[in-house]
């Protein structure tokens, strides 16, 4: 093995390439031939007038840019919000901000994405209202939205429009029956709850 003999005789210094594996670096020693192949495979140019150390530095920088850094960034892009969050220094007070719990200290992590959950819930509510208003007449649609989606009772809705609860109940049942016919192939949780 020419590589082993060169090392034993002390001839030639091998290049040490630092490679990131997960969160740690590993060092691989490359002989001159492997370093030249790596130079070509990384598509580096202009190495004719460079010293061996400059070439090694350029190879390490290119390797870091193409492989080490991107893996590190991808790892953190997907895992930055999972557990083990750290309290940040409060710039004004120069001490740790302990007013907010850390992610791994709470049982339900949904509090950290509360705004997006509320936003999606609002979009779903608006889409359901739109579908109901497309199918039913405006008065019937308002009644179904108020009772089924907004949580009013039949008596409360009847009192708000100045009608009897019995009349509103019958109109509500007819509206739900119409919606079930139209949306028979679609499962709506709100309409399958017995309203």
TORKOL-4160 file (C-alpha; in steps of 0.2 Angstrom, whole numbers, padded with zeros to 4 digits, m for minus):
195
<pt num="1" X="0000" Y="0000" Z="0000"/>
<pt num="2" X="0009" Y="0016" Z="m0006"/>
<pt num="3" X="m0002" Y="0026" Z="0006"/>
<pt num="4" X="0003" Y="0016" Z="0021"/>
<pt num="5" X="0022" Y="0017" Z="0016"/>
<pt num="6" X="0021" Y="0036" Z="0014"/>
<pt num="7" X="0014" Y="0038" Z="0031"/>
<pt num="8" X="0027" Y="0026" Z="0039"/>
<pt num="9" X="0042" Y="0035" Z="0031"/>
<pt num="10" X="0035" Y="0052" Z="0036"/>
<pt num="11" X="0033" Y="0057" Z="0018"/>
<pt num="12" X="0019" Y="0068" Z="0013"/>
<pt num="13" X="0006" Y="0076" Z="0024"/>
<pt num="14" X="m0012" Y="0071" Z="0022"/>
<pt num="15" X="m0027" Y="0082" Z="0021"/>
<pt num="16" X="m0039" Y="0082" Z="0035"/>
<pt num="17" X="m0057" Y="0084" Z="0030"/>
<pt num="18" X="m0069" Y="0089" Z="0043"/>
<pt num="19" X="m0086" Y="0081" Z="0040"/>
<pt num="20" X="m0102" Y="0085" Z="0050"/>
<pt num="21" X="m0112" Y="0069" Z="0055"/>
<pt num="22" X="m0128" Y="0074" Z="0064"/>
<pt num="23" X="m0121" Y="0086" Z="0078"/>
<pt num="24" X="m0103" Y="0081" Z="0078"/>
<pt num="25" X="m0088" Y="0083" Z="0067"/>
<pt num="26" X="m0078" Y="0068" Z="0061"/>
<pt num="27" X="m0061" Y="0070" Z="0053"/>
<pt num="28" X="m0056" Y="0060" Z="0037"/>
<pt num="29" X="m0038" Y="0059" Z="0031"/>
<pt num="30" X="m0036" Y="0061" Z="0012"/>
<pt num="31" X="m0020" Y="0057" Z="0002"/>
<pt num="32" X="m0016" Y="0069" Z="m0012"/>
<pt num="33" X="m0024" Y="0059" Z="m0025"/>
<pt num="34" X="m0041" Y="0058" Z="m0016"/>
<pt num="35" X="m0039" Y="0077" Z="m0012"/>
<pt num="36" X="m0037" Y="0080" Z="m0031"/>
<pt num="37" X="m0052" Y="0070" Z="m0035"/>
<pt num="38" X="m0062" Y="0079" Z="m0022"/>
<pt num="39" X="m0056" Y="0096" Z="m0030"/>
<pt num="40" X="m0064" Y="0090" Z="m0046"/>
<pt num="41" X="m0080" Y="0083" Z="m0039"/>
<pt num="42" X="m0083" Y="0099" Z="m0030"/>
<pt num="43" X="m0081" Y="0108" Z="m0046"/>
<pt num="44" X="m0068" Y="0120" Z="m0040"/>
<pt num="45" X="m0057" Y="0130" Z="m0052"/>
<pt num="46" X="m0041" Y="0140" Z="m0052"/>
<pt num="47" X="m0030" Y="0129" Z="m0042"/>
<pt num="48" X="m0015" Y="0129" Z="m0053"/>
<pt num="49" X="m0006" Y="0143" Z="m0044"/>
<pt num="50" X="m0012" Y="0139" Z="m0026"/>
<pt num="51" X="m0001" Y="0131" Z="m0013"/>
<pt num="52" X="m0006" Y="0114" Z="m0005"/>
<pt num="53" X="m0013" Y="0122" Z="0011"/>
<pt num="54" X="m0023" Y="0135" Z="0001"/>
<pt num="55" X="m0031" Y="0121" Z="m0009"/>
<pt num="56" X="m0035" Y="0111" Z="0006"/>
<pt num="57" X="m0043" Y="0126" Z="0014"/>
<pt num="58" X="m0053" Y="0129" Z="m0002"/>
<pt num="59" X="m0059" Y="0111" Z="m0002"/>
<pt num="60" X="m0064" Y="0112" Z="0016"/>
<pt num="61" X="m0074" Y="0128" Z="0013"/>
<pt num="62" X="m0083" Y="0121" Z="m0002"/>
<pt num="63" X="m0086" Y="0105" Z="0008"/>
<pt num="64" X="m0093" Y="0115" Z="0022"/>
<pt num="65" X="m0104" Y="0125" Z="0011"/>
<pt num="66" X="m0111" Y="0111" Z="0001"/>
<pt num="67" X="m0113" Y="0098" Z="0014"/>
<pt num="68" X="m0109" Y="0102" Z="0032"/>
<pt num="69" X="m0119" Y="0118" Z="0033"/>
<pt num="70" X="m0134" Y="0113" Z="0023"/>
<pt num="71" X="m0137" Y="0097" Z="0033"/>
<pt num="72" X="m0135" Y="0108" Z="0049"/>
<pt num="73" X="m0148" Y="0120" Z="0043"/>
<pt num="74" X="m0160" Y="0107" Z="0037"/>
<pt num="75" X="m0159" Y="0099" Z="0054"/>
<pt num="76" X="m0163" Y="0115" Z="0063"/>
<pt num="77" X="m0176" Y="0120" Z="0050"/>
<pt num="78" X="m0187" Y="0104" Z="0055"/>
<pt num="79" X="m0182" Y="0102" Z="0073"/>
<pt num="80" X="m0180" Y="0120" Z="0080"/>
<pt num="81" X="m0197" Y="0120" Z="0089"/>
<pt num="82" X="m0196" Y="0102" Z="0096"/>
<pt num="83" X="m0193" Y="0102" Z="0115"/>
<pt num="84" X="m0178" Y="0108" Z="0124"/>
<pt num="85" X="m0182" Y="0127" Z="0120"/>
<pt num="86" X="m0171" Y="0139" Z="0129"/>
<pt num="87" X="m0176" Y="0154" Z="0138"/>
<pt num="88" X="m0169" Y="0170" Z="0130"/>
<pt num="89" X="m0161" Y="0184" Z="0138"/>
<pt num="90" X="m0172" Y="0199" Z="0140"/>
<pt num="91" X="m0162" Y="0214" Z="0132"/>
<pt num="92" X="m0170" Y="0227" Z="0143"/>
<pt num="93" X="m0168" Y="0218" Z="0160"/>
<pt num="94" X="m0152" Y="0209" Z="0156"/>
<pt num="95" X="m0158" Y="0193" Z="0164"/>
<pt num="96" X="m0168" Y="0177" Z="0159"/>
<pt num="97" X="m0187" Y="0180" Z="0155"/>
<pt num="98" X="m0195" Y="0167" Z="0166"/>
<pt num="99" X="m0213" Y="0174" Z="0163"/>
<pt num="100" X="m0216" Y="0161" Z="0149"/>
<pt num="101" X="m0214" Y="0142" Z="0151"/>
<pt num="102" X="m0203" Y="0132" Z="0140"/>
<pt num="103" X="m0210" Y="0121" Z="0127"/>
<pt num="104" X="m0204" Y="0105" Z="0137"/>
<pt num="105" X="m0213" Y="0112" Z="0153"/>
<pt num="106" X="m0230" Y="0112" Z="0146"/>
<pt num="107" X="m0242" Y="0097" Z="0144"/>
<pt num="108" X="m0251" Y="0103" Z="0128"/>
<pt num="109" X="m0239" Y="0112" Z="0116"/>
<pt num="110" X="m0253" Y="0119" Z="0106"/>
<pt num="111" X="m0252" Y="0135" Z="0116"/>
<pt num="112" X="m0236" Y="0139" Z="0106"/>
<pt num="113" X="m0246" Y="0139" Z="0089"/>
<pt num="114" X="m0263" Y="0146" Z="0096"/>
<pt num="115" X="m0264" Y="0159" Z="0083"/>
<pt num="116" X="m0263" Y="0147" Z="0068"/>
<pt num="117" X="m0276" Y="0136" Z="0076"/>
<pt num="118" X="m0288" Y="0150" Z="0079"/>
<pt num="119" X="m0285" Y="0156" Z="0061"/>
<pt num="120" X="m0288" Y="0139" Z="0054"/>
<pt num="121" X="m0304" Y="0137" Z="0064"/>
<pt num="122" X="m0310" Y="0154" Z="0058"/>
<pt num="123" X="m0307" Y="0149" Z="0040"/>
<pt num="124" X="m0316" Y="0133" Z="0042"/>
<pt num="125" X="m0331" Y="0143" Z="0051"/>
<pt num="126" X="m0331" Y="0155" Z="0036"/>
<pt num="127" X="m0331" Y="0141" Z="0023"/>
<pt num="128" X="m0345" Y="0132" Z="0032"/>
<pt num="129" X="m0355" Y="0148" Z="0033"/>
<pt num="130" X="m0353" Y="0151" Z="0014"/>
<pt num="131" X="m0358" Y="0133" Z="0010"/>
<pt num="132" X="m0374" Y="0135" Z="0020"/>
<pt num="133" X="m0378" Y="0152" Z="0013"/>
<pt num="134" X="m0376" Y="0145" Z="m0005"/>
<pt num="135" X="m0389" Y="0131" Z="m0002"/>
<pt num="136" X="m0402" Y="0139" Z="0009"/>
<pt num="137" X="m0412" Y="0155" Z="0008"/>
<pt num="138" X="m0404" Y="0170" Z="0018"/>
<pt num="139" X="m0416" Y="0168" Z="0033"/>
<pt num="140" X="m0414" Y="0149" Z="0034"/>
<pt num="141" X="m0395" Y="0151" Z="0032"/>
<pt num="142" X="m0395" Y="0164" Z="0046"/>
<pt num="143" X="m0405" Y="0152" Z="0057"/>
<pt num="144" X="m0394" Y="0137" Z="0054"/>
<pt num="145" X="m0378" Y="0147" Z="0057"/>
<pt num="146" X="m0384" Y="0155" Z="0073"/>
<pt num="147" X="m0390" Y="0138" Z="0080"/>
<pt num="148" X="m0378" Y="0125" Z="0073"/>
<pt num="149" X="m0362" Y="0135" Z="0072"/>
<pt num="150" X="m0364" Y="0149" Z="0085"/>
<pt num="151" X="m0371" Y="0138" Z="0098"/>
<pt num="152" X="m0388" Y="0147" Z="0101"/>
<pt num="153" X="m0402" Y="0137" Z="0107"/>
<pt num="154" X="m0418" Y="0137" Z="0097"/>
<pt num="155" X="m0427" Y="0147" Z="0111"/>
<pt num="156" X="m0413" Y="0160" Z="0111"/>
<pt num="157" X="m0414" Y="0162" Z="0092"/>
<pt num="158" X="m0433" Y="0163" Z="0092"/>
<pt num="159" X="m0432" Y="0177" Z="0105"/>
<pt num="160" X="m0419" Y="0186" Z="0095"/>
<pt num="161" X="m0430" Y="0187" Z="0079"/>
<pt num="162" X="m0447" Y="0189" Z="0089"/>
<pt num="163" X="m0454" Y="0172" Z="0084"/>
<pt num="164" X="m0460" Y="0156" Z="0093"/>
<pt num="165" X="m0448" Y="0143" Z="0097"/>
<pt num="166" X="m0460" Y="0129" Z="0090"/>
<pt num="167" X="m0460" Y="0138" Z="0073"/>
<pt num="168" X="m0441" Y="0141" Z="0073"/>
<pt num="169" X="m0438" Y="0122" Z="0078"/>
<pt num="170" X="m0449" Y="0116" Z="0063"/>
<pt num="171" X="m0440" Y="0128" Z="0051"/>
<pt num="172" X="m0423" Y="0123" Z="0058"/>
<pt num="173" X="m0427" Y="0104" Z="0055"/>
<pt num="174" X="m0432" Y="0107" Z="0037"/>
<pt num="175" X="m0416" Y="0117" Z="0034"/>
<pt num="176" X="m0406" Y="0103" Z="0041"/>
<pt num="177" X="m0415" Y="0090" Z="0031"/>
<pt num="178" X="m0412" Y="0101" Z="0015"/>
<pt num="179" X="m0393" Y="0102" Z="0020"/>
<pt num="180" X="m0392" Y="0083" Z="0022"/>
<pt num="181" X="m0400" Y="0080" Z="0005"/>
<pt num="182" X="m0387" Y="0092" Z="m0003"/>
<pt num="183" X="m0372" Y="0086" Z="0007"/>
<pt num="184" X="m0376" Y="0068" Z="0008"/>
<pt num="185" X="m0360" Y="0063" Z="0000"/>
<pt num="186" X="m0350" Y="0075" Z="0012"/>
<pt num="187" X="m0349" Y="0072" Z="0030"/>
<pt num="188" X="m0352" Y="0087" Z="0041"/>
<pt num="189" X="m0349" Y="0084" Z="0059"/>
<pt num="190" X="m0360" Y="0099" Z="0064"/>
<pt num="191" X="m0375" Y="0092" Z="0054"/>
<pt num="192" X="m0373" Y="0074" Z="0060"/>
<pt num="193" X="m0374" Y="0078" Z="0078"/>
<pt num="194" X="m0393" Y="0077" Z="0078"/>
<pt num="195" X="m0397" Y="0095" Z="0075"/>
